[in-house]
Amino acid sequence: MSGEKKLKVLLKNMEPVLNSGDYVFCRVENFKKIADLDKVLFFFREAEAVTIVLEKTSADEWNLDYTYISSWITLNIHSSLEAVGLTAAFANALKQENISCNVVAAYFHDHIFVAKQDAQKAMEALYNLSEV
């Protein structure tokens, strides 16, 4: 199954879930400082370095630097990687509440990282968007 493509269906059924924990974005030159790759939520290789996202507790344990503590929201609908407009719709809804977001589209779901202090407000905005 390749996921839902219809924007109206995606918005109505996105079912945002606030995952527990505090998450941070860290820059690493290599994986030598990473004691357990299973604790890394995801990584992305850029020209300058590798960005990893993981729970704050692990980053603290491994003495990794970070500047942004976020909450992780998962949209539970299986969205297609070819779906058009979902990211724009929820990013605009969050923008209306002055909430920045960092988005990761994985195979099954979209994941939104927002500043920890904005988590509940973001959830409200996403619930309101799904009721439209």
N, C-alpha and C positions, 0 to 999 in steps of 0.2 A: 504494500500500500504506500503510495507516494505522498499522502497527506492532503489536507483540504486546501483548495485554491480560492474559493469564493469568499470575498471580503466580508459580506454580511454574515455568513455562517461563522467565519473565524471570530468576528467581533462578538457575536451573540453567545458563542460557546467557548470563549478563550479560557475561562475559569482560572484567573490568576491565583497563585499560591505563594505565600510568603514563606520561604524556607528559613529554618532556624539557623542562627549563627551570624557572625560578623565576617565579612569577606574583604580581602585586600588584593590590590594589583601590585605585583613586585617585578622588578627588572633583575634578571640574572644573566651573567655572561656565559655560564655553563651550568650543568646540572650537578656539579660536585657539592654544592651547598644543600642540595635537596636530599634529605635522608630517606624519604619515602615518596616515590612518584605517585603512589595511590592516593596521597593526600592532596595532590594538585587537581583542582577542578578542571582546568584547561590551561594550555599554553599556546602562545602564538609567536612564531619566529619572525622578527623584523630585521632589517639591515643593521640596526644599532645594537640590538640585544634580543633576548627572549623575554616576553612578558608571561608571567604565570599568575593565575588567580587561585587563591586558596583561603582556607579559614585563617583568620587573624592569629589564633592560638598557635598554629603551625608556623606561621611566619615569625612570630615572636620567639618560638622555640629554636628556630634556625637562624635567628638574628638577621632577618631580611628587612630591608628598608621599605617603607610604604608611606604614602601621604594621604590616602583616601580610604576611609572605612565605609563599606557599603553593605546593603542588604541585597539579597538575591530573590527575585521574583520569577517564578516559572509560569508561563502560560500553558496550561495543561492540554490544550487542543493540539493534535498532530497537524501542524501547518506544513504545507508544501514549501520546499525551498524556492519554488517558482511562484508562490503567492505574491500578488501585487497589492500594496497599500497597507498591510498590517502594521509594519514598523512605523510608517508615516502616521497612521491613525493613533497609535498609542503614544508615540513620541510627541505628537501635537497635544494630546490630552494631558500629558505630563508637563509640557511647556506651558499650558494654560495655568498650571498650578506652580510655575516657576521651579520645576524639578528637573534636574539634569538626569540623563540616563545613558548608560553604556549597555549596548545590546550585543548578544551573542545568539546567532541562529545556528542551532545544532540540527541534526537530522530529523528528530521528532518534534522538538519544541523550541520556542523562542524564550530566551532568558534575559531578564532586565536587571541591571545593577543600578541601584539608586543610593544616594547618601543615606547613611543609617538613620539620621534624624528625619528623613522624608519618607520612610517606609510606609507608615500607616496612611499618610496623605496620598501617596502613590497608589496604594491598594484601593482607596476610595475612588480615585480618579479612574482607575481601570475598571472597577465594578460599575461605575456610572457610564463608562464608555460601552460596556457590554449590554447595558439596558436600553441603549438607543435603538 
